[in-house]
Amino acid sequence: MPAFSRRLYRPWFFTLLLGLALVLLELETGAWLCPPVLVVAGLGLPISLLLTFLGSGRLQRLARSVAIALGLAILAFPVVSHWQQQVSQRRAAGLIRALGAFHTAQHAYPDSLEQLVPAYLPQLPRTGYSLLSRTPFAYIPPRLTQNVTVYGLGYGQGFFVEASYSSKTGRWHYDD
């Protein structure tokens, strides 16, 4: 067997690769209704723990590696989710400042966020809830709020949680 193939079968290396794959999956799908990482870990962890105790030899080592990686993915989920929320809030703050600058210059809020580019923003920011896909912020222009001085901004956080910002109160609200 080639040296590279033997290295892939080493339990620590396999655990590391699987753990990294799960964290990448978590970064991309954190805002989904039911993040796949939690489903995979919730179903796979009991099975792999059972195989760790009932299996033998290579199967036992593989099951132990999978159990460790899945356990770490479950532990990492709240940390990654908190980081994604902070990134989204930081990016939203720049968007809110750009909306304020647009309002100051035009005496009205834009009908869409695209009107902020390139004069107020080099490009539209995305939420922190995706790694590969571009998950945009939701924008509710004043013409849809029935109040010409109020707009809404928001994004999904997964598990039926929506973060929404009201320009009227200047605060974020979390609905679940």
N, C-alpha and C positions, 0 to 999 in steps of 0.2 A: 504494500500500500504506500502511495507517495506521502512524503512528509507533511504536505499541506492537508491532505485528507485525514491523516492521523491526528493532526492538531485540531481539526473540527470535531473530532469525537472525544476530545478531552472534556470532562464535565465542567470545569471552570470556564472554559472558552465558550462552550455551548450555552451555559447559564448567562454569561455576559452578553452574547449575541441575542439570545431570546429576550433578556431584560431590556436591551437597547431597542429592539424591535417593538416591544410593548410600550416603552416610553414614547417612541415616535408615533405609534398608533394613538396613544393617549393625547399627544399634542395635537394631532390632526382631528380627532373626533371628540374632543372634550365637551363640545357644546351640543352633541347629539342628544336626543331624548334619553336614550339609555346607552352610555358609552360602551363600545365593544370590549374595551379592556376589562371593565368590571364584569361583563358577562363571561368572557373567556376565563378570567381569573376565578370568578365565583363558581363556574362549572369545573374548570380544570384543576383547581387546587385540591378539592377533596379526592378526585380521582388519582392525581399524582401522589398525594400523601398515602392513599390506600395502596398503590403500587409500590411505594417505597417500603412499606412494611411486608407486603405479600410477595413482591417480585424477588428475583435473584439476579446476581451478576450485573450484566450490562443494562438490563431493564431497570433494575433497582437504582443504578447510578443515574440513568437518564431521568427516571421519575423524580429522584431527589433534585436534580438540576432544574427540572421544570417546576417543581414545588417551590424552590428557592426563588426562581425568576418571577413566578406568579405572585408569591407572597410580597416580594419587593415592589411589584407593579401595584398591588393593592395599597401598600404603604405610601407609594409615591403619588397616588392619585390626588389626595387632598393638597399636597405640596404643589403639584403641577397645576391643579385647578386654581389655587390661590395666585400663583404666578401669572396664569393666563388672565385672571381678573385684574390684577395690577397693571399688566401690559395694556389691556383694553381701556382701563380708566385713564392711564397716561396718554394713550393715543386719542381718546375722546376729549381730553382736556385741550389738546391742540386743535381739535375740530371745533370745540366750543369757542375758543379764542378766535378762530378764523370766522366763525359765524357772527361773532360780535363785531369784528373788524368790517365784515361785509355790511352788517346793519348800520354801523357808524357811517360808512361811506355812501351807501345806497338808500338809507332811511327805510329799509325793508329787509326782511330775511329772504334768502334765495328760495326758489321753488324746488330746487334739487341741489344735492351736495356737489354735483358736477360743476355748478356755477362758481364754486370756490377755486377751481383749478384753472389756470396756473397763478392767478393774481394773488390769492391768499394762501394757497397750499401748493407745493410742487406736485403732489399726487394725493389721491384720497387714501387715508389710512384704512387699514383693515383691523378687525378685532384681534385679540390675542388668542382666539379660539380656533386657530387653524395654522397648520405649518406649511402645507403645500397649496391648498386652495385658498382663495382670497375671500374670507367671510366679511362682508361689508357691514357697516353700521346701518341701522334702519333710521330713516329721517322722516319726520312728519312735519311738513311745512305749515306755516301759519294758516294758509288757506284751507287746510283740512282740519284745523283745530277750532275753527269758528272764532278765532281771536287773532288779529293781525300782529299782535305783539308776542305771541307764544308759539314756540316750536317744540317738537319732541325729538329725542335721540335715544336709541336703544340698541341692545344686542342680546342674543340668547346665550344662556350659561349652561344649558342642559338640564335634565330632570325637571322640566316645566318651569324653570326659573328664567325670568326675563328681567334684565336691568334696564330701567328707563330713566331718562333725564328730562326734567321739565325746565324750560327757560323761565317760566313764571316763578318757580320757587328757587331755582338754582341748585337743586338737590337731585340726588339719585334715589330711585325707589326700586325695590326688588320684589317682584311678584312671584309667588310660587303656587 
